[in-house]
Amino acid sequence: MASSIVEPQEIFRKAILESASRIILVHNHPTGDLEPSSEDIAITKKVKEAGELIGIDVLDHIIVGDSAYVSLKDRGII
């Protein structure tokens, strides 16, 4: 599987139940390639916008590879 579909409501469900005001997104790239895909960037922006509407701040989106990680916040993407 090269991708998966994630809807913002799935992401925020637990945060809302726990009264969270901030979240960090994390997922892995099984290939080890840390470069954010266009889909990674699009879903990050979509989730961040949804969070703004409901008062939950998306602090970062971290992609984990074989032995390293990349932060979309550090890259200036969010």
Secondary structure, 3 states (H helix, E strand, C coil): CCCCCCCHHHHHHHHHHCCCCEEEEEEECCCCCCCCCHHHHHHHHHHHHHHHHHCCEEEEEEEECCCCEEECCCCCCC
